[in-house]
Amino acid sequence: MLKFTVAFLIIFSIAVFSIEIGLSQFGLYTPFGAQDWTGTNSERTQHLILKSDGLTALTITRIEYRSHYNAGNTTYSNFTIKLCDTAVTEVTANWVANYGGNTPITVFSRDSIEIETSPLEWFVFDLDEPFVYNGTDNLLVEVEWNGKSGVGINTWGTYSNNRILTARNGGSLELQFYLHNLMINRYTAINPISLGSIKAAFK
């Protein structure tokens, strides 16, 4: 009688994928109303990421910011993150014009959220709604909240051209020559690989 024995060896490959935008050169007050901005109880911030910053066509499921040295816990009310493909190459003092004729998508929304941070650590937003970035345009990230308990969070950034438009407490618009340091889609994928062998024996 011919008898077949099938055996499988399963090994795993680990892949880490991420796109890091900007550099950690100095602290920024936006977009989380850092303690340096005394009395900031609401804030809206648009941040422009250019395709040339390292973007490629992908589905965005996670965004991370890196906290500065003044880490702590802060609770925000009516907190949203929106993403939008846009052809603009610099932001101007016009919220709608910065969308470049496109419609922003709300990808993260909480009536109340407590953000816990540690110095120099990344803090994560797993998006409620994945966003399909087209890989052709630039990307606008908009963070808005109305109500804060805590000192706020300094983030990291670097100098650039007009990349940030922000307004505090519903006041005047402010253009900033900075680029936020953030991470897009960082995750570790563990992929099983099966290696099979077939042995034949006579019995």
N, C-alpha and C positions, 0 to 999 in steps of 0.2 A: 504494500500500500504506500502511495506517495502522500506524505504529510507536509503541509505548508505552515510555516510559522511566520507571523508578521510582527515586527517589533518597531516601535517608534521612539526616537530620542527627541525630546522637546527642549530647546534652548530658548533664551530670550535675548532680544536686542533692545537696547535702551537709546531712545532718541530725544534730545532736548531741542525744542524749537522756540524761538522768540525773535522779536524785532525790537531793539532798543533805540529810542529816539532821544537825541540830545545828549548832554554830558552833565555830570554832577560837579559843577564849578562853584556855584554859590547858591544861597537860599533865596527862594521866591515867596512872596506873600500869597499869590494866587495858586490854585483856585479854591483854597479852603480857608480863607479868612484868617490868616495867621495872626498871632498875638501882637505883632508889630502894628497891625492895623486896628488900633483901639476903637471899639464901638462898632465894628463891622458885624451887622446882624443879618445882612443879606448880601448876596454877591452873584453876579452873572459873568462868566468868563468864556470867551471863545479863543481857541488855541489852534493855529494853523500848522499842519504837518505837510511838508512837501513830499512829493513822490521821491525826489532826489535825496531825501533824508534816509532812505532805505526801505521805503514801502514797496510791496509787491502785491499783486492780486491775491486776495485771501478772504476768508470769512473770519471776522473778528469776534471772539467769544470772551475775551478777558483783557482788561486794562489795569496796569499797576502804576502807582506813583511811588517815589522814594522820599521818605520823610527826612527832614533836616535834623538838627540837633535838639530842637525844642519839642521832642515827641511827647505825646500824652493822649488822653482820650477826649474826643469832642463829639457831641451829638448835634446832628443837623436835621432840620425840618424841611419838608417839601423838596427833597433832594432829587435831582435828575441829571442824567448824562445823555446827551444827544450826539449823534454822528452824522456827517453829511459829506458826500463827495462834492468837490467844488473845483472850479477851474481858476479861482483867484490865486494869485501868487504872493499877495500881502493882504493883511486885514486892513480895513478902513473903519472909520467911526460910524458904521452903519450895520447893525446886526443882520438885517435881511440881505443886504448886498453881499455879505460875506458867504452866504449860502451859494452864490453863483447861479441863481435861478433854480436850484434844486430844493427838495423838501427834506429837512432834517428828520431823522428817525430817533425816537426816544428808545434807548437801548437799556436804560437802567433807571428805576424810579422807586423811591421809598418815601412814605409819609414822614418817617423818622428813622434815622440810622446813626448808630454809634460807631465811630471809626477809631480803632485802637492802633496806636503806632508806637514803635520803639526807634531810638536814634539810628539813622542810617539804614533802616529796614524798608523793604517794599511792602506796600499795603494794596490789597487786591479788590477789584470789582469784577465779579463773574457776571456777565451781562445777562439780563432777562431775555433780550432779543438779539440773537446773532446778527451782525451787520456784514453784508457782502460788499467789500471794497473792490471797486472795478479795476484797480491797478493802472489806470490811465490818468485820472484827475489827482488833485491833492485831497487831503482829508482834514475836515474841520471837526474839532472836539469841543463840545460846549458843556460846561458844568454850571449848574445853577442851584441855589438853595435859598430858603427864606426862613431864617430862625436858626440860632446857634446857642449851644450851651457848652462852654469850655473855651480854651484859649485859641483854638484853631490850629492848623498844621502848616508849618513851612515845608515847601517842597524844594527840589533841586532844579537848576536850570543852567543855561549858558546864553551868551549874547547872540543875537541874530538880527535880521531886519524886522519889520513890523509883523510879528507873529501872534501877538496877544491883544485882544480887546477886552476890557473889563470895566465893570461899574459896581460900586459899593453903595448899599442902602438906597438904591434907586437914583443915585446921583449922576454926576457928569461922567461921560465916557472917557476912558483913558487908554491910549495906545502904548504898548510896551515893546521894547526891542529885545525880547527874550524868547527862549525856546524851552519849554518844559522838558525835563528828563522823565521819560516814562517808558514802560515796557508793554508791548502788545503780544498777546497770545502765548505767554510763557507757560509751557507745560512739559511734562515728561511722559513720553509714550513708551510703554513696555510692550513689545511686539513678539508674540510667540512664533518660533520657527520650528516646524516639525521635520525631522529627518527620518525617513522610513527605510526599512530593509526587509526583504523577503528571503526567508531561508527555506530551502526544500530538503527533505530527508526521506529516505526509504525506510519503511518499517514492515 
